[in-house]
Amino acid sequence: MKTMKVMATSALALVTGLSPVLAQVTELGTPEGQVNIVAWPGYIERGETDKAYDWVTKFETDTGCKVNVKTANTSDEMVALMNEGGFDLVTASGDASLRLVAGDRVQPINTDLIPSWSKVDARLKDAPWFTVGGVHYGVPYQWGPNVLMYNTDVFKDGPPTSWSVVFEEQTLPDGQSNKGRVQAYDGPIHIADAAQYLMAHKPELGITSPYELNEDQYAAALDLLRGQRALVSRYWHDAYIQMDDFKNEGVVASGSWPFQVGMLQLESLPIASTIPEEGATGWADTTMMHVDAANPTCSYLWMEHTLSSNLQSDLATWFGSNPVVPEACTDGSGMSTADTCKANGMDDFDKVRFWTTPVSDCAQGAGACVPYYRWVSDYIGVIGGR
C-alpha cells in the first residue's frame, strides 16, 4: 500500500491571509486530443465490461479528446499518482482531496467554464472536502455509503444488524465462527469505521466525529482494529480481488462498495448489502484537476460532460451510487429513476459520515486531534501486528 505523509494542518490554514486564489484557466482553447484520468474501478466505462454502460465513446466523438484511464484502488494511491504527475484529472474521495489541495497538486476550478455547474446538488456545491476559503478545487462526481456486504446463505434470517460481525469474534447464523471469514479495508481511513462503531458501543469515549479523534479516542479505535486483525482473512483494496474472495475463498462479510455488491448479484450469487444500526461512513468523490495538467481544455470538457450527459444517471445505476445532479434521477437522461435513486440512498445523505482528511486542528480545539500522517503509520502497524 502506498502512503503519503500530510502536514498536520488544515488546507484552509494554507490560504488564510494569502492573496485570493484564482482559477488558472480563464477560457477554453482548442481541445488537445486527450485527457488522462486517475479513477476508481468502475467509474469510467466505455462499454467494454457491459455494452449498456458507456459514457466515454460519445464524449470522444464529440470532442476529439481520447479518454485514458488509470485505475487506483485506494486514496493513498491516488495521491501518490497525482504527486508523480502525468495526469490531468482524478476522482478523489474526501480523504484525499484536502491532501491534494494542501500539497498544491490540484488547481482551483473556474466554474464559469462549466455550464452545468448550476445542476449540482446544493448539498455538495460547497462541501468542505473540496472547497477551501470559498474556492472550489473540483467538481462533484458521485457519492455513496460504505456498505456491509454479506452472504445471504450464511445470514439466512436477514441482514446483520451490527458491524460487530466484522469487528468482534462471534458465531454467525450458520453456526460457524466469523474468524477468517471477514475482511477489512486496506486503507488508513478504516480507522474511521472503527471510531464510528465505538460511537455507538462506547459512548463514554465522547466521539462526535469519526474523523476528529483525540488521543484517547484514537487509541480506543486502534485497540478495536488490533482485535479485528485476528478475524480478518485479507485487508482488501482491490474490488475485483474482494469479489473473488466472496466467490471462492469463503469470505462472508466485509465493508464494501455498492459496486462489488451489484457485480456479484449480476452473477446471481447469494450476496446482499446493508447499512447496520451504527450507520456508515461514505465517500463523496470529486473530479479534481492537476496543477500542471497538460490537457486543460479536454479536462474542462470532461468535467462538463460528467454533469450534463448520461454519465450521472448510468454510473449511479452501474456503481450503486448516487448522482451529484439530482435531476439525473428523473430526467430520463439514462438508466436511473426516482426508485433506483431512492434504493441507492439518495435520501440518506444526512445519515452518512463522509470521508474527510483528519487534521490536528479540529472541533475539539487547536492541535487536539490526531492528524492523518499518524493514521497512515499506525494503520500499517495494525496490519503488521503491532
Helices and strands as residue ranges (DSSP letters): H 11-15, E 34-39, H 57-63, E 66-71, H 75-84, E 89-92, H 94-102, G 111-113, G 115-119, E 131-132, E 135-136, E 139-145, E 147-151, H 164-167, E 182-185, H 190-201, G 203-205, H 215-229, E 232-236, H 239-248, E 253-256, H 258-266, E 271-274, E 280-289, H 296-308, H 311-319, E 322-323, G 326-329, H 338-343, G 346-351, E 352-354, H 372-383
